Amino acid sequence: MTQTQYENAAARYIEAWNSADPDERAKAVAAAWTEDGSYTDPLAEVAGHEGIAAVIAGAQEQFPGFEFRLAGAVDGHHGVARFGWELVSVADGSAPVAGFDVVTLADDGRIRTVSGFLDRLPG
């Protein structure tokens, strides 16, 4: 895989997390993850497009007016990539939540698995 493929996978991932409309979110999740893809972090463990979309919807409900943004460069090799992210307030630019994810990619560049780590949470 190329660096561009890792960067594209991370961009599609962030796009899915920022898709507020349920239909758009479903399309974004399908573009980012394989059908049997999974997402695991300290607060969630789900598999399949519907489960992933539900976790994303829950985060959006918990943090209205926020958007996910990449924090730093995407690093990848041998079908595995890692990248940092922040959850940023559109209103004031504060970022109360931050973390990094490690993803494994399928041959088509879509995400097969996500292992998420939370580095900063609101008090």
Buried (B, 14 or more C-beta within 10 A) or exposed (E): BEEEBBBBBBBBBBBBBBBEEEEEBBBBBBBBBBEEBBBBBEEBEBBBBEBBBBBBBEBBEEBEEBBBBBBEEBBBEEBBBBBBBBBBBEEEEEBBBBBBBBBBBBEEBBBBBBBBEEEEEEE
